[in-house]
Amino acid sequence: MPGGPWEAWTGGRPAPADLPGRPSGSAAQALRDRLREGLRAALAAQLRADEDAGSAPLSGLGREEFARAVLVDLAEAHTTAELARGALLLSPEDEQRIVAEVLAEVLGVGGLEPLLTDSTVENINITGDRVFVRREDGSRYRMPPITGSDAELVGLIRDLAAHAGVEERRWDRGAPMVNFHLADKSRVFAVMAVTPRPSVSIRRHRFRHVTLAALRENGTLDYGLEALLGALVRARKNVVVAGGTAMGKTTMLLALADQIPQSERLITVEDVFELGLDADEQAHPDVVTLQVREPNTEGEGAISASDLVRAALRMSPDRVIVGEVRGPEVIPMLNAMSQGNDGSMTTIHSSTSRGVFTRLASYAVQGPERLPVEATNLLIASAIHVVVHLAEPRGERGRRVVSSVREVVDADGTQIVTNELYRPGPDRRGLPAAPPTGELLDDLIDVGFDPDVLSQGWWA
């Protein structure tokens, strides 16, 4: 798009409607629509039947075998009906192509697959037939459409949402917004009905197994920060990772979690499963993952993040990890951090490290406890030990760096007293600013931390 921020993609990927070998015409579309509708209905009915019977949902292979059998029956019934009314029939080859196409679309990711298999793609934003991606280097491109129509886009996202995670997530006019994750832990948010066209946003995590050493190698932090952050985890300090949207907060949380000993029991609380700590049994063998549950069609059965944090405290955790704090769950989370579950972690949106405390206080006011600011600050000071803030360095689009590390010292009325260990330098990279207070420094030294690393910045 000349003169604009988006460049037209010239990679040659065809739009779905132009894919070679894709049967076209009214007869092909009629069969395609019949198979999609019938398979979606059959899968939904099977899911409800499994839930009613208390059975585990079909596995990936079992679901594919079930779907293939349903499609064969639907195709035969459609052909019989078309033959009875004297309509033109598709060739057996075209019919088989459509069966395979619908199977891949309903059970797979359809036209999203080329974007999701591209490791350089970081964000995907779709509005109808307008598809935009942002790559890891910060470059932005407009891509060809991933579906042939808005209705197909709605159907694709509805199918993905229905089989994401541990339960079906609705997406229709009665529930116009849906939040879920894909098999690769990409996070999907989609909205319809309240927008002229369906809109989808996909946030990807390019790194699944993340270490502080890897973040140092890619320039997110320096040697001193690597040593400090690792020591904070080993010393069981409660850490809040902060930053703006798409600043790598979850990636940093995963890197910090990598420092947690295998012997510890972890409980994670997430709006949508993203962390995936339970997937690496060797690194974290004792993990329970909890996910917020949306209300059903009658508006019942919702389980909030606050409910799950309270439940986590009853499950004998060594640490509680909250994927992101964004509301009244802040009070039970702070209680968890201050009641013996040291070493807990969470992330929060904030443009500065100091702004974290204002954000936490504003969330606390939303809770049923309605704590005044002074009481909230006392709770924050007793619960949180360190805030780690991520930012984009000046003039380096697409990069993320640790910009600030702030130690929480105490509360004084409406103010939180802090000590900024690392402060943003001219390019926003964090530089050593002050030594830790005596108590924190002693705890860090006890786990092998060398204070001399704070005497200089070691950015590569």
C-alpha positions in Angstrom: 0.0 0.0 0.0 2.1 2.9 -1.3 2.5 5.8 1.1 1.0 3.9 4.0 2.3 1.8 6.9 1.2 -1.5 5.3 3.1 -3.1 2.5 1.3 -5.4 0.1 2.5 -8.9 0.4 4.2 -10.3 -2.7 4.9 -13.8 -1.5 2.5 -15.2 -4.0 0.1 -17.0 -1.7 -3.2 -17.3 -3.4 -6.5 -16.4 -1.9 -8.7 -19.4 -0.8 -11.1 -18.8 -3.6 -8.3 -19.2 -6.1 -6.6 -22.3 -4.8 -5.8 -24.8 -7.5 -8.1 -27.8 -7.8 -10.8 -26.2 -5.6 -14.2 -27.2 -7.1 -16.3 -24.1 -7.9 -19.9 -23.4 -9.0 -23.3 -23.6 -7.4 -23.3 -27.4 -7.1 -20.0 -27.5 -5.4 -20.9 -24.6 -3.0 -24.2 -26.4 -2.1 -22.4 -29.5 -1.1 -19.8 -27.5 0.7 -22.5 -25.7 2.8 -24.3 -28.9 3.5 -21.2 -30.7 4.7 -20.1 -27.8 6.9 -23.4 -27.3 8.5 -24.0 -31.0 9.1 -20.5 -31.7 10.4 -20.6 -28.8 12.8 -24.0 -29.9 14.1 -22.7 -33.5 14.5 -19.6 -32.5 16.4 -21.6 -30.2 18.7 -24.1 -33.0 19.4 -21.2 -35.5 20.1 -19.6 -33.0 22.5 -22.8 -32.6 24.4 -23.4 -36.3 24.6 -19.9 -36.8 26.0 -20.5 -34.1 28.6 -23.8 -35.7 29.6 -22.3 -39.1 29.9 -19.3 -37.8 31.9 -16.9 -39.1 29.2 -13.8 -37.5 28.0 -14.1 -35.6 24.7 -12.9 -37.4 21.5 -9.2 -37.3 21.0 -7.7 -35.6 17.9 -7.6 -38.8 15.9 -10.9 -40.0 17.2 -12.5 -36.7 16.3 -11.1 -36.9 12.8 -12.4 -40.5 12.3 -15.8 -39.5 13.5 -15.9 -36.4 11.3 -14.8 -38.3 8.2 -17.6 -40.9 8.7 -20.1 -38.1 9.2 -19.0 -36.4 6.0 -19.2 -39.5 3.9 -22.8 -40.1 5.1 -23.7 -36.5 4.5 -22.2 -36.5 1.0 -24.1 -39.7 0.1 -27.4 -38.2 1.4 -26.8 -35.0 -0.5 -26.0 -36.9 -3.8 -29.2 -39.0 -3.3 -31.3 -35.9 -2.8 -29.8 -34.1 -5.8 -30.3 -37.1 -8.0 -33.9 -37.4 -6.9 -34.6 -33.8 -8.1 -32.7 -34.2 -11.3 -29.9 -31.7 -10.4 -26.4 -31.8 -11.9 -24.1 -34.0 -9.9 -20.5 -33.4 -9.1 -17.8 -35.8 -10.3 -16.7 -38.3 -7.6 -13.3 -36.6 -7.7 -14.7 -33.2 -7.0 -16.9 -34.6 -4.2 -13.9 -36.2 -2.6 -12.0 -32.9 -2.8 -14.8 -31.0 -1.1 -15.0 -33.7 1.6 -11.3 -33.3 2.3 -11.5 -29.5 2.1 -14.4 -29.3 4.7 -12.6 -31.9 7.0 -9.5 -29.7 7.0 -11.4 -26.5 7.4 -13.6 -27.7 10.3 -11.0 -29.7 12.2 -7.9 -27.6 11.2 -7.2 -23.9 10.9 -8.2 -23.5 7.2 -6.7 -20.5 5.5 -4.9 -19.5 8.6 -2.4 -22.3 8.3 0.1 -20.5 6.0 0.2 -17.6 8.5 0.5 -19.8 11.6 3.3 -22.0 10.1 5.3 -18.8 9.3 7.6 -18.4 12.4 8.2 -14.8 11.5 4.6 -13.7 11.9 3.9 -12.3 15.3 0.4 -10.7 15.1 -2.5 -11.5 12.7 -5.5 -9.1 12.4 -8.5 -9.9 10.2 -11.6 -7.9 9.4 -13.7 -9.7 6.8 -11.4 -10.1 3.8 -8.8 -7.6 5.0 -5.9 -9.5 6.5 -2.8 -7.8 8.1 0.2 -9.3 9.8 3.1 -7.9 11.8 6.3 -9.8 11.7 9.0 -10.2 14.4 11.1 -7.3 12.9 8.2 -4.9 13.2 7.4 -4.9 9.5 3.7 -4.9 8.5 2.0 -6.5 5.5 -1.4 -6.8 4.0 -2.1 -10.4 3.0 -4.7 -12.1 0.7 -8.0 -13.1 2.3 -8.0 -16.4 4.3 -11.7 -17.2 3.5 -14.0 -16.7 0.6 -16.6 -14.7 2.5 -17.5 -13.2 6.0 -19.7 -16.2 6.6 -16.8 -18.6 6.0 -14.7 -16.6 8.4 -17.3 -16.8 11.1 -17.6 -20.5 10.5 -13.9 -21.0 10.8 -13.5 -19.1 14.0 -16.6 -20.7 15.5 -15.1 -24.2 14.7 -11.8 -23.3 16.3 -13.4 -21.8 19.4 -15.7 -24.8 19.8 -12.8 -27.2 20.1 -10.3 -25.0 22.0 -9.1 -25.8 25.5 -11.2 -27.9 27.8 -14.6 -26.7 26.9 -16.6 -25.4 24.0 -16.6 -21.6 23.6 -19.6 -20.0 21.9 -19.4 -17.3 19.2 -22.7 -16.1 17.9 -25.0 -13.0 18.1 -25.8 -14.0 21.7 -22.1 -14.2 22.6 -20.5 -11.8 20.1 -17.0 -11.9 21.7 -14.9 -15.0 22.2 -11.4 -15.5 23.6 -9.5 -18.8 23.2 -6.2 -20.3 22.2 -5.1 -22.5 19.3 -3.1 -25.7 19.6 0.2 -23.7 19.3 -0.9 -21.5 22.2 -1.6 -18.5 19.9 -4.3 -16.4 21.5 -7.4 -15.5 19.5 -9.9 -12.8 20.2 -12.9 -12.4 17.8 -15.9 -10.2 17.7 -19.0 -10.1 15.5 -22.5 -8.6 15.5 -21.3 -5.4 17.2 -19.0 -4.7 14.2 -20.0 -4.3 10.6 -17.8 -7.3 9.7 -16.3 -10.1 11.8 -13.0 -9.1 13.2 -10.3 -11.5 14.5 -7.0 -10.7 16.4 -4.4 -13.4 16.9 -1.4 -12.9 19.2 1.3 -15.4 18.8 4.1 -16.6 21.1 7.0 -17.4 18.9 9.0 -18.9 21.9 7.6 -21.8 23.8 10.5 -22.9 25.9 12.1 -19.7 27.0 15.1 -19.1 29.3 16.7 -16.0 30.6 19.9 -16.9 28.8 17.9 -17.0 25.5 16.4 -13.5 26.3 19.9 -12.3 26.9 21.2 -13.7 23.6 18.4 -11.9 21.7 19.0 -8.6 23.4 16.0 -8.4 25.8 18.3 -8.2 28.8 22.0 -8.1 29.7 24.2 -10.3 31.9 23.5 -8.3 35.0 19.8 -8.5 34.5 20.0 -12.2 33.8 21.8 -12.8 37.0 19.4 -10.6 39.0 16.2 -12.0 37.7 17.3 -15.6 38.1 18.3 -14.8 41.7 14.9 -13.2 42.4 13.1 -16.4 41.3 15.4 -18.6 43.3 15.0 -16.4 46.4 11.2 -16.8 46.0 10.5 -13.1 45.5 7.0 -12.2 44.2 7.4 -10.6 40.7 5.1 -8.6 38.6 6.0 -8.3 34.9 4.7 -5.1 33.3 4.7 -3.5 29.9 2.5 -2.3 27.1 0.5 -4.5 24.6 2.7 -7.1 22.8 5.8 -6.2 24.8 6.7 -9.8 25.6 5.3 -10.0 29.1 4.2 -13.6 28.8 7.5 -14.5 27.2 9.3 -13.0 30.2 7.0 -14.8 32.6 7.9 -18.1 30.9 11.6 -17.3 31.2 11.2 -16.6 34.9 9.3 -19.8 35.4 12.1 -21.7 33.8 14.1 -20.9 37.0 11.6 -22.5 39.3 12.9 -25.9 40.7 11.3 -29.1 39.5 10.3 -30.1 43.0 7.8 -27.2 43.4 4.0 -27.4 42.9 2.7 -24.7 40.6 -0.9 -23.5 40.1 -1.5 -21.3 37.1 -4.6 -19.1 36.6 -5.4 -17.8 33.2 -8.1 -16.2 31.2 -7.1 -18.4 28.3 -4.5 -21.1 28.5 -1.2 -19.6 27.2 1.6 -20.4 29.5 1.6 -24.2 28.9 3.8 -25.0 31.9 2.1 -28.3 32.3 3.3 -29.4 28.8 6.9 -29.8 29.9 6.7 -32.6 32.5 10.4 -32.8 32.9 10.8 -29.1 33.8 7.6 -28.8 35.8 6.1 -32.2 36.7 3.6 -30.9 39.3 1.5 -28.2 37.6 -2.3 -27.6 37.8 -3.6 -25.2 35.2 -6.9 -23.3 35.8 -8.9 -21.4 33.2 -11.7 -18.9 33.5 -15.0 -20.3 32.4 -17.6 -18.3 30.5 -21.3 -18.4 31.5 -23.5 -20.9 29.5 -26.5 -19.9 27.3 -28.6 -19.3 30.4 -26.0 -17.0 31.9 -25.0 -19.5 34.5 -21.9 -21.4 35.4 -19.3 -18.6 35.1 -16.1 -19.0 37.1 -14.0 -15.9 37.4 -10.3 -15.4 37.8 -11.0 -14.3 41.4 -12.7 -17.6 42.1 -9.8 -19.5 40.6 -7.2 -17.7 42.6 -9.1 -18.4 45.8 -9.3 -22.1 44.7 -5.6 -22.2 43.9 -4.8 -21.3 47.5 -6.6 -24.5 48.7 -4.5 -26.7 46.4 -1.3 -26.7 48.4 0.7 -24.5 45.9 4.3 -23.6 46.3 3.7 -20.8 43.9 0.7 -19.3 42.2 1.2 -17.8 38.7 -1.6 -15.6 37.3 -1.2 -15.1 33.6 -2.5 -11.5 33.7 -4.2 -9.3 36.3 -6.9 -7.2 34.8 -9.6 -6.8 37.4 -10.8 -7.6 40.9 -8.8 -10.8 41.1 -6.0 -8.6 42.2 -7.1 -8.8 45.9 -7.0 -12.6 46.1 -3.8 -12.6 44.1 -2.1 -10.2 46.5 -3.4 -12.2 49.4 -1.9 -15.3 47.8 1.5 -13.6 47.5 1.4 -12.3 51.1 0.2 -15.5 52.8 3.1 -17.8 52.4 3.1 -18.4 48.6 6.3 -16.5 48.0 7.8 -16.7 44.5 4.4 -16.1 42.8 4.2 -14.2 39.6 1.8 -12.3 37.3 1.8 -9.8 34.4 0.0 -6.5 34.1 -0.4 -3.8 31.5 1.4 -0.6 32.4 3.4 2.0 30.4 5.9 2.4 33.3 7.1 0.4 36.3 5.8 3.0 38.7 2.4 3.0 37.0 1.9 -0.6 38.0 0.9 0.5 41.5 -1.8 2.9 40.3 -3.1 0.1 38.0 -3.2 -2.4 40.8 -5.1 0.1 43.1 -7.6 0.8 40.4 -8.3 -2.9 39.9 -8.6 -3.4 43.7 -11.4 -0.8 43.9 -13.4 -2.9 41.5 -13.4 -5.9 43.8 -16.2 -6.7 46.3 -13.8 -5.8 49.2 -13.7 -2.1 48.1 -10.5 -1.5 49.9 -9.4 2.2 50.3 -6.1 3.2 48.6 -4.2 3.2 51.9 -5.2 -0.4 52.7 -4.5 -1.5 49.1 -1.1 0.0 49.2 -0.3 -1.8 52.4 -1.4 -5.0 50.8 0.7 -4.3 47.7 3.8 -3.5 49.8 3.5 -6.7 51.8 2.8 -8.9 48.7 5.0 -7.6 45.8 8.8 -7.6 46.0 9.8 -6.5 42.5 8.3 -5.1 39.3 10.0 -5.9 36.0 9.1 -3.5 33.1 9.5 -4.2 29.4 9.6 -1.5 26.7 10.5 -1.0 23.1 14.0 0.6 22.7 14.1 3.9 20.8 14.6 3.6 17.1 14.5 -0.3 17.1 11.0 -1.2 16.0 9.9 -4.7 16.9 12.5 -5.2 19.7 11.7 -5.5 23.5 14.1 -4.9 26.3 13.9 -4.8 30.1 13.7 -1.1 30.8 13.2 -1.0 34.6 13.4 -3.2 37.7 11.8 -1.7 40.7 12.0 -3.0 44.3 9.0 -2.4 46.5 10.2 -1.2 49.9 7.1 0.0 51.9 3.8 1.9 51.8 3.3 5.4 53.0 -0.3 6.3 53.0 -1.3 6.9 49.3 2.3 6.3 48.1 4.3 3.1 47.5 7.9 3.5 48.5 10.2 1.9 45.9 13.8 1.5 45.0 14.6 1.5 41.2 17.4 -1.0 40.7 17.5 -0.6 37.0 16.4 2.7 35.3 15.7 3.4 31.6 18.8 4.7 29.8 18.7 7.1 26.8 17.6 4.3 24.5 15.2 2.8 27.2 17.4 -0.1 28.0 17.7 -0.6 31.8 20.9 0.5 33.4 22.0 -0.1 37.0 20.7 2.8 39.2 20.7 1.7 42.8 21.7 -1.3 44.9 19.0 -3.5 46.5 18.0 -2.7 50.1 19.8 -4.7 52.7 17.1 -7.3 53.3 16.6 -8.1 49.6 20.3 -8.1 48.9 20.9 -10.6 51.7 18.2 -12.9 50.3 19.8 -12.7 46.9 23.3 -13.4 48.1 21.9 -16.5 50.0 21.0 -18.0 46.6 24.3 -17.3 45.0 23.9 -13.8 43.6 27.0 -11.7 43.1 26.2 -8.0 43.8 29.1 -6.9 41.6 27.1 -7.5 38.5 25.0 -4.5 39.4 28.0 -2.2 39.2 27.8 -1.8 35.4 25.5 -2.4 32.4 26.6 -5.3 30.3 24.4 -4.9 27.2 25.7 -6.9 24.3 
